[in-house]
Amino acid sequence: MQSKKRALLLVNLGSPLEPKPWPLYKYLTEFLNDPRVVDLPSLGRFLLVNGIIVPFRHRKSAKAYKELWTTEGAPLIASSKSVQHKLQQRLDPSSENIKVFLAMRYQQPSMETAVKDIMHWQPDAITVLPLFPQYASATNGSVIDKMMRILRDSWVIPEVRFISQFWDNPKYLNAVASRAVKHNPASYDHILFSFHGVPERHVDKVYPDSMCKDHDCEHGVTEDSKFCYKASCYSTAHAVAKILSIDRSKYTVCFQSRLGRGWLEPFSDKVIKELAKSGKKKLLVFSPAFVADCLETTIEIGEEYLELFQHNGGEELQLVESLNDGDDWIEALAEISGLNQNL
């Protein structure tokens, strides 16, 4: 009996093609016009994004990306390509029965191109794995939505499976925790788990008859809140802290990269400022929503937050590196995908 051919599509957020104003303009325009990212009525979104946000942000963002850029290009893209290669070798080096594909939700390599390549390979089944551990409509939901729209135009649609989140996978959690061991967490005055922020209305939409604030999400995920981004962020932090034996009084969960009012609190920059003013001298910062180092980790936390901390009396702020292409992360992905031949 012939073995089934299974395609695995990894999808990350994406990056501008170059650290220059025009590529940033194109990237931000595509990204922020996604109705799952800026969930306003179409006219309001168009005016806000194309008339205010992108024109005023793309040049500043280009400068930040230029600082981030390496000889390999955008770190997120380079890291994702390495993950694709390593995971392919881990699952099926011959690519006969399992083939790993890579796409970015925005810009290149595009999801349309990846799906075209997948269909040319003629798999019996496709697994779509957005590389965002905690479910959010603006990330995981957007990838799944886009994939369904692309497949809708295909004459032949094989079996398709979506992995909507994986924050509770033990190998993922252990990989996050392992990155901090070399920094000796016990030697820091306080520890932050800084997650990318989303508007509060995004998490409110998870609950049919109530709001996020009614569910005590700071304690973590329950049956009602299993797709609440805020609840899964707190559960992720609690789980990693437990692995590292960090007392609850020693860490804070916070949210970064906000774009205006009404976003999840507490805000990371405000927490950092308050901790510095309270006399804390050393902070260790995790960013578990990102599986690859990028602008939000390397620049926002590693540089901007460090400067903010020191300006207000702090001394050392250490960013815990992301999973990137570490071997333990590859093992976690092999398990999360459900395609691990050794299971």
MISE-722999 format. One record per residue (C-alpha): residue number from 1; residue in three letters; x, y, z. Coordinates in pm, whole numbers. Layout:
# MISE-722999
+-----+------+--------+--------+--------+
: pos : code :   east :  north :     up :
+-----+------+--------+--------+--------+
: NUM :  Ala :      X :      Y :      Z :
...
+-----+------+--------+--------+--------+
# end
This chain:
# MISE-722999
+-----+------+--------+--------+--------+
: pos : code :   east :  north :     up :
+-----+------+--------+--------+--------+
:   1 :  Met :      0 :      0 :      0 :
:   2 :  Gln :    140 :    340 :    -98 :
:   3 :  Ser :    213 :    577 :    190 :
:   4 :  Lys :     12 :    895 :    207 :
:   5 :  Lys :    189 :   1216 :    118 :
:   6 :  Arg :    150 :   1480 :    388 :
:   7 :  Ala :    237 :   1847 :    351 :
:   8 :  Leu :    316 :   2066 :    649 :
:   9 :  Leu :    282 :   2441 :    598 :
:  10 :  Leu :    457 :   2658 :    856 :
:  11 :  Val :    336 :   3020 :    856 :
:  12 :  Asn :    499 :   3312 :   1036 :
:  13 :  Leu :    402 :   3679 :   1030 :
:  14 :  Gly :    645 :   3812 :    772 :
:  15 :  Ser :    881 :   4101 :    716 :
:  16 :  Pro :    944 :   4381 :    466 :
:  17 :  Leu :   1165 :   4275 :    176 :
:  18 :  Glu :   1419 :   4547 :    256 :
:  19 :  Pro :   1475 :   4789 :    545 :
:  20 :  Lys :   1375 :   5087 :    332 :
:  21 :  Pro :   1073 :   5320 :    340 :
:  22 :  Trp :    891 :   5187 :     32 :
:  23 :  Pro :    913 :   4814 :    127 :
:  24 :  Leu :    799 :   4912 :    478 :
:  25 :  Tyr :    511 :   5107 :    330 :
:  26 :  Lys :    399 :   4800 :    133 :
:  27 :  Tyr :    443 :   4566 :    429 :
:  28 :  Leu :    254 :   4784 :    677 :
:  29 :  Thr :    -22 :   4851 :    424 :
:  30 :  Glu :    -82 :   4479 :    370 :
:  31 :  Phe :    -50 :   4395 :    738 :
:  32 :  Leu :   -268 :   4668 :    887 :
:  33 :  Asn :   -541 :   4647 :    623 :
:  34 :  Asp :   -612 :   4291 :    737 :
:  35 :  Pro :   -960 :   4314 :    898 :
:  36 :  Arg :   -853 :   4064 :   1164 :
:  37 :  Val :   -569 :   4297 :   1267 :
:  38 :  Val :   -751 :   4629 :   1257 :
:  39 :  Asp :  -1109 :   4517 :   1313 :
:  40 :  Leu :  -1288 :   4838 :   1222 :
:  41 :  Pro :  -1553 :   4888 :    954 :
:  42 :  Ser :  -1384 :   4886 :    612 :
:  43 :  Leu :  -1406 :   5262 :    551 :
:  44 :  Gly :  -1277 :   5348 :    899 :
:  45 :  Arg :   -994 :   5097 :    866 :
:  46 :  Phe :   -898 :   5230 :    523 :
:  47 :  Leu :   -883 :   5590 :    643 :
:  48 :  Leu :   -699 :   5508 :    966 :
:  49 :  Val :   -441 :   5274 :    813 :
:  50 :  Asn :   -379 :   5439 :    477 :
:  51 :  Gly :   -433 :   5797 :    583 :
:  52 :  Ile :   -268 :   5808 :    926 :
:  53 :  Ile :    -78 :   5503 :   1052 :
:  54 :  Val :    122 :   5390 :    747 :
:  55 :  Pro :    219 :   5736 :    616 :
:  56 :  Phe :    343 :   5841 :    959 :
:  57 :  Arg :    509 :   5512 :   1066 :
:  58 :  His :    679 :   5361 :    763 :
:  59 :  Arg :    992 :   5578 :    767 :
:  60 :  Lys :   1047 :   5534 :   1140 :
:  61 :  Ser :    991 :   5159 :   1104 :
:  62 :  Ala :   1242 :   5146 :    817 :
:  63 :  Lys :   1511 :   5290 :   1046 :
:  64 :  Ala :   1437 :   5027 :   1310 :
:  65 :  Tyr :   1446 :   4744 :   1056 :
:  66 :  Lys :   1775 :   4872 :    919 :
:  67 :  Glu :   1924 :   4833 :   1266 :
:  68 :  Leu :   1776 :   4483 :   1292 :
:  69 :  Trp :   1888 :   4367 :    946 :
:  70 :  Thr :   2173 :   4116 :    907 :
:  71 :  Thr :   2373 :   3983 :    615 :
:  72 :  Glu :   2103 :   3713 :    586 :
:  73 :  Gly :   1826 :   3972 :    574 :
:  74 :  Ala :   1539 :   3986 :    822 :
:  75 :  Pro :   1618 :   3760 :   1121 :
:  76 :  Leu :   1261 :   3627 :   1134 :
:  77 :  Ile :   1278 :   3512 :    772 :
:  78 :  Ala :   1625 :   3360 :    806 :
:  79 :  Ser :   1530 :   3180 :   1126 :
:  80 :  Ser :   1206 :   3049 :    975 :
:  81 :  Lys :   1388 :   2911 :    671 :
:  82 :  Ser :   1634 :   2733 :    898 :
:  83 :  Val :   1344 :   2587 :   1098 :
:  84 :  Gln :   1185 :   2464 :    774 :
:  85 :  His :   1507 :   2290 :    670 :
:  86 :  Lys :   1579 :   2137 :   1011 :
:  87 :  Leu :   1222 :   2018 :   1057 :
:  88 :  Gln :   1226 :   1859 :    711 :
:  89 :  Gln :   1540 :   1666 :    808 :
:  90 :  Arg :   1379 :   1567 :   1136 :
:  91 :  Leu :   1051 :   1445 :    987 :
:  92 :  Asp :   1149 :   1299 :    650 :
:  93 :  Pro :   1490 :   1379 :    497 :
:  94 :  Ser :   1388 :   1224 :    165 :
:  95 :  Ser :   1073 :   1440 :    138 :
:  96 :  Glu :    894 :   1138 :     -6 :
:  97 :  Asn :    608 :   1115 :    244 :
:  98 :  Ile :    631 :   1441 :    438 :
:  99 :  Lys :    730 :   1775 :    292 :
: 100 :  Val :    765 :   2097 :    493 :
: 101 :  Phe :    668 :   2425 :    326 :
: 102 :  Leu :    708 :   2780 :    456 :
: 103 :  Ala :    507 :   3096 :    405 :
: 104 :  Met :    461 :   3438 :    558 :
: 105 :  Arg :    117 :   3580 :    623 :
: 106 :  Tyr :    234 :   3912 :    479 :
: 107 :  Gln :    484 :   3964 :    195 :
: 108 :  Gln :    726 :   3692 :     82 :
: 109 :  Pro :    734 :   3395 :     63 :
: 110 :  Ser :    359 :   3434 :     20 :
: 111 :  Met :     92 :   3188 :    123 :
: 112 :  Glu :    -41 :   3183 :   -234 :
: 113 :  Thr :    297 :   3069 :   -367 :
: 114 :  Ala :    335 :   2810 :    -92 :
: 115 :  Val :     -9 :   2662 :   -161 :
: 116 :  Lys :     70 :   2649 :   -533 :
: 117 :  Asp :    387 :   2454 :   -454 :
: 118 :  Ile :    196 :   2227 :   -219 :
: 119 :  Met :    -70 :   2148 :   -478 :
: 120 :  His :    198 :   2077 :   -739 :
: 121 :  Trp :    339 :   1815 :   -499 :
: 122 :  Gln :    -11 :   1659 :   -480 :
: 123 :  Pro :    -36 :   1567 :   -111 :
: 124 :  Asp :   -312 :   1355 :     36 :
: 125 :  Ala :   -333 :   1585 :    340 :
: 126 :  Ile :   -216 :   1929 :    448 :
: 127 :  Thr :   -140 :   2042 :    803 :
: 128 :  Val :   -131 :   2419 :    853 :
: 129 :  Leu :     73 :   2532 :   1153 :
: 130 :  Pro :     74 :   2906 :   1229 :
: 131 :  Leu :    386 :   2978 :   1434 :
: 132 :  Phe :    202 :   3167 :   1709 :
: 133 :  Pro :    175 :   2970 :   2035 :
: 134 :  Gln :   -125 :   3156 :   2179 :
: 135 :  Tyr :   -438 :   3187 :   1964 :
: 136 :  Ala :   -531 :   3537 :   1852 :
: 137 :  Ser :   -763 :   3625 :   1567 :
: 138 :  Ala :   -504 :   3876 :   1439 :
: 139 :  Thr :   -240 :   3603 :   1397 :
: 140 :  Asn :   -356 :   3240 :   1399 :
: 141 :  Gly :   -708 :   3334 :   1294 :
: 142 :  Ser :   -578 :   3545 :   1007 :
: 143 :  Val :   -357 :   3262 :    876 :
: 144 :  Ile :   -642 :   3011 :    892 :
: 145 :  Asp :   -882 :   3256 :    728 :
: 146 :  Lys :   -635 :   3327 :    446 :
: 147 :  Met :   -566 :   2958 :    391 :
: 148 :  Met :   -937 :   2881 :    359 :
: 149 :  Arg :   -981 :   3164 :    110 :
: 150 :  Ile :   -690 :   3037 :   -101 :
: 151 :  Leu :   -816 :   2679 :    -97 :
: 152 :  Arg :  -1165 :   2791 :   -189 :
: 153 :  Asp :  -1040 :   2858 :   -544 :
: 154 :  Ser :   -876 :   2517 :   -579 :
: 155 :  Trp :  -1057 :   2255 :   -783 :
: 156 :  Val :   -903 :   1977 :   -575 :
: 157 :  Ile :   -893 :   2023 :   -198 :
: 158 :  Pro :   -721 :   1746 :     -1 :
: 159 :  Glu :   -775 :   1677 :    366 :
: 160 :  Val :   -676 :   1990 :    561 :
: 161 :  Arg :   -594 :   2018 :    930 :
: 162 :  Phe :   -533 :   2344 :   1119 :
: 163 :  Ile :   -336 :   2372 :   1443 :
: 164 :  Ser :   -489 :   2676 :   1607 :
: 165 :  Gln :   -252 :   2706 :   1906 :
: 166 :  Phe :     10 :   2511 :   2100 :
: 167 :  Trp :     99 :   2717 :   2409 :
: 168 :  Asp :     36 :   2415 :   2634 :
: 169 :  Asn :    272 :   2178 :   2455 :
: 170 :  Pro :    528 :   2064 :   2717 :
: 171 :  Lys :    819 :   2064 :   2471 :
: 172 :  Tyr :    742 :   2421 :   2367 :
: 173 :  Leu :    723 :   2532 :   2731 :
: 174 :  Asn :   1045 :   2354 :   2822 :
: 175 :  Ala :   1221 :   2510 :   2523 :
: 176 :  Val :   1112 :   2858 :   2636 :
: 177 :  Ala :   1227 :   2787 :   2992 :
: 178 :  Ser :   1561 :   2645 :   2876 :
: 179 :  Arg :   1657 :   2974 :   2710 :
: 180 :  Ala :   1661 :   3144 :   3051 :
: 181 :  Val :   1875 :   2892 :   3239 :
: 182 :  Lys :   2206 :   3045 :   3127 :
: 183 :  His :   2092 :   3382 :   3263 :
: 184 :  Asn :   2025 :   3240 :   3613 :
: 185 :  Pro :   1671 :   3381 :   3672 :
: 186 :  Ala :   1719 :   3373 :   4050 :
: 187 :  Ser :   1983 :   3646 :   4019 :
: 188 :  Tyr :   1732 :   3904 :   3889 :
: 189 :  Asp :   1521 :   4139 :   4097 :
: 190 :  His :   1213 :   4075 :   3888 :
: 191 :  Ile :   1106 :   3884 :   3576 :
: 192 :  Leu :    869 :   3996 :   3301 :
: 193 :  Phe :    671 :   3788 :   3057 :
: 194 :  Ser :    603 :   4042 :   2784 :
: 195 :  Phe :    350 :   3933 :   2521 :
: 196 :  His :    247 :   4120 :   2209 :
: 197 :  Gly :    -60 :   4325 :   2286 :
: 198 :  Val :   -400 :   4317 :   2116 :
: 199 :  Pro :   -703 :   4543 :   2160 :
: 200 :  Glu :   -930 :   4440 :   2448 :
: 201 :  Arg :  -1220 :   4413 :   2204 :
: 202 :  His :  -1035 :   4126 :   2031 :
: 203 :  Val :  -1045 :   3909 :   2342 :
: 204 :  Asp :  -1396 :   4023 :   2429 :
: 205 :  Lys :  -1516 :   3873 :   2099 :
: 206 :  Val :  -1406 :   3528 :   2219 :
: 207 :  Tyr :  -1694 :   3521 :   2467 :
: 208 :  Pro :  -2046 :   3501 :   2317 :
: 209 :  Asp :  -2237 :   3638 :   2615 :
: 210 :  Ser :  -1979 :   3816 :   2831 :
: 211 :  Met :  -1650 :   4003 :   2829 :
: 212 :  Cys :  -1292 :   3899 :   2902 :
: 213 :  Lys :  -1289 :   4090 :   3232 :
: 214 :  Asp :  -1567 :   3861 :   3360 :
: 215 :  His :  -1348 :   3550 :   3335 :
: 216 :  Asp :  -1053 :   3616 :   3566 :
: 217 :  Cys :   -809 :   3540 :   3285 :
: 218 :  Glu :   -508 :   3636 :   3499 :
: 219 :  His :   -534 :   3290 :   3656 :
: 220 :  Gly :   -504 :   3124 :   3318 :
: 221 :  Val :   -708 :   2915 :   3077 :
: 222 :  Thr :  -1039 :   2752 :   3166 :
: 223 :  Glu :  -1289 :   2570 :   2946 :
: 224 :  Asp :  -1462 :   2901 :   2868 :
: 225 :  Ser :  -1138 :   3090 :   2799 :
: 226 :  Lys :   -941 :   2830 :   2602 :
: 227 :  Phe :   -928 :   3059 :   2295 :
: 228 :  Cys :   -878 :   3380 :   2489 :
: 229 :  Tyr :   -539 :   3525 :   2404 :
: 230 :  Lys :   -505 :   3694 :   2741 :
: 231 :  Ala :   -581 :   3375 :   2934 :
: 232 :  Ser :   -338 :   3167 :   2728 :
: 233 :  Cys :    -64 :   3427 :   2777 :
: 234 :  Tyr :   -106 :   3407 :   3153 :
: 235 :  Ser :   -113 :   3027 :   3140 :
: 236 :  Thr :    207 :   3026 :   2935 :
: 237 :  Ala :    383 :   3249 :   3188 :
: 238 :  His :    260 :   3045 :   3485 :
: 239 :  Ala :    376 :   2721 :   3323 :
: 240 :  Val :    725 :   2852 :   3237 :
: 241 :  Ala :    760 :   3003 :   3584 :
: 242 :  Lys :    668 :   2668 :   3738 :
: 243 :  Ile :    936 :   2489 :   3533 :
: 244 :  Leu :   1195 :   2742 :   3653 :
: 245 :  Ser :   1065 :   2751 :   4014 :
: 246 :  Ile :    994 :   3124 :   3995 :
: 247 :  Asp :    763 :   3243 :   4272 :
: 248 :  Arg :    447 :   3423 :   4163 :
: 249 :  Ser :    555 :   3737 :   4347 :
: 250 :  Lys :    873 :   3753 :   4138 :
: 251 :  Tyr :    718 :   3791 :   3792 :
: 252 :  Thr :    470 :   4007 :   3603 :
: 253 :  Val :    274 :   3935 :   3286 :
: 254 :  Cys :    248 :   4240 :   3059 :
: 255 :  Phe :    176 :   4340 :   2700 :
: 256 :  Gln :    388 :   4537 :   2453 :
: 257 :  Ser :    362 :   4705 :   2111 :
: 258 :  Arg :     27 :   4873 :   2161 :
: 259 :  Leu :   -121 :   5100 :   1895 :
: 260 :  Gly :   -346 :   5334 :   2089 :
: 261 :  Arg :   -596 :   5306 :   2371 :
: 262 :  Gly :   -803 :   5009 :   2479 :
: 263 :  Trp :   -527 :   4749 :   2452 :
: 264 :  Leu :   -452 :   4471 :   2698 :
: 265 :  Glu :   -289 :   4588 :   3021 :
: 266 :  Pro :    -59 :   4617 :   3203 :
: 267 :  Phe :    162 :   4776 :   2939 :
: 268 :  Ser :    520 :   4647 :   2935 :
: 269 :  Asp :    682 :   4989 :   2906 :
: 270 :  Lys :    486 :   5126 :   3203 :
: 271 :  Val :    564 :   4819 :   3415 :
: 272 :  Ile :    935 :   4855 :   3336 :
: 273 :  Lys :    931 :   5223 :   3427 :
: 274 :  Glu :    751 :   5154 :   3756 :
: 275 :  Leu :    988 :   4872 :   3849 :
: 276 :  Ala :   1289 :   5094 :   3786 :
: 277 :  Lys :   1146 :   5374 :   3999 :
: 278 :  Ser :   1068 :   5127 :   4277 :
: 279 :  Gly :   1439 :   5038 :   4303 :
: 280 :  Lys :   1464 :   4724 :   4088 :
: 281 :  Lys :   1806 :   4710 :   3924 :
: 282 :  Lys :   1799 :   4387 :   3722 :
: 283 :  Leu :   1516 :   4263 :   3501 :
: 284 :  Leu :   1491 :   3943 :   3298 :
: 285 :  Val :   1238 :   3961 :   3014 :
: 286 :  Phe :   1075 :   3673 :   2828 :
: 287 :  Ser :    869 :   3726 :   2513 :
: 288 :  Pro :    699 :   3386 :   2463 :
: 289 :  Ala :    454 :   3499 :   2195 :
: 290 :  Phe :    744 :   3519 :   1949 :
: 291 :  Val :    914 :   3197 :   1840 :
: 292 :  Ala :   1178 :   3391 :   1644 :
: 293 :  Asp :   1367 :   3704 :   1741 :
: 294 :  Cys :   1241 :   4004 :   1549 :
: 295 :  Leu :   1183 :   4378 :   1575 :
: 296 :  Glu :    963 :   4341 :   1883 :
: 297 :  Thr :   1219 :   4138 :   2076 :
: 298 :  Thr :   1563 :   4256 :   1963 :
: 299 :  Ile :   1485 :   4626 :   1921 :
: 300 :  Glu :   1175 :   4699 :   2128 :
: 301 :  Ile :   1271 :   4494 :   2434 :
: 302 :  Gly :   1645 :   4455 :   2396 :
: 303 :  Glu :   1716 :   4820 :   2318 :
: 304 :  Glu :   1419 :   5052 :   2372 :
: 305 :  Tyr :   1305 :   4895 :   2699 :
: 306 :  Leu :   1663 :   4872 :   2821 :
: 307 :  Glu :   1703 :   5246 :   2762 :
: 308 :  Leu :   1372 :   5316 :   2937 :
: 309 :  Phe :   1472 :   5103 :   3236 :
: 310 :  Gln :   1810 :   5269 :   3273 :
: 311 :  His :   1667 :   5617 :   3226 :
: 312 :  Asn :   1441 :   5558 :   3527 :
: 313 :  Gly :   1709 :   5420 :   3758 :
: 314 :  Gly :   1747 :   5057 :   3654 :
: 315 :  Glu :   2075 :   4901 :   3548 :
: 316 :  Glu :   2043 :   4569 :   3361 :
: 317 :  Leu :   1760 :   4443 :   3143 :
: 318 :  Gln :   1828 :   4105 :   2984 :
: 319 :  Leu :   1615 :   3973 :   2697 :
: 320 :  Val :   1568 :   3595 :   2693 :
: 321 :  Glu :   1631 :   3488 :   2335 :
: 322 :  Ser :   1348 :   3338 :   2132 :
: 323 :  Leu :   1335 :   2975 :   2022 :
: 324 :  Asn :   1469 :   3060 :   1674 :
: 325 :  Asp :   1601 :   2738 :   1515 :
: 326 :  Gly :   1711 :   2555 :   1831 :
: 327 :  Asp :   1709 :   2175 :   1820 :
: 328 :  Asp :   1468 :   2155 :   2113 :
: 329 :  Trp :   1225 :   2379 :   1925 :
: 330 :  Ile :   1251 :   2152 :   1621 :
: 331 :  Glu :   1163 :   1857 :   1843 :
: 332 :  Ala :    867 :   2049 :   1980 :
: 333 :  Leu :    744 :   2130 :   1629 :
: 334 :  Ala :    777 :   1767 :   1523 :
: 335 :  Glu :    541 :   1676 :   1806 :
: 336 :  Ile :    305 :   1972 :   1762 :
: 337 :  Ser :    266 :   1897 :   1391 :
: 338 :  Gly :    147 :   1544 :   1465 :
: 339 :  Leu :    372 :   1418 :   1184 :
: 340 :  Asn :    657 :   1289 :   1398 :
: 341 :  Gln :    742 :    952 :   1250 :
: 342 :  Asn :    898 :    838 :   1576 :
: 343 :  Leu :    584 :    886 :   1786 :
+-----+------+--------+--------+--------+
# end
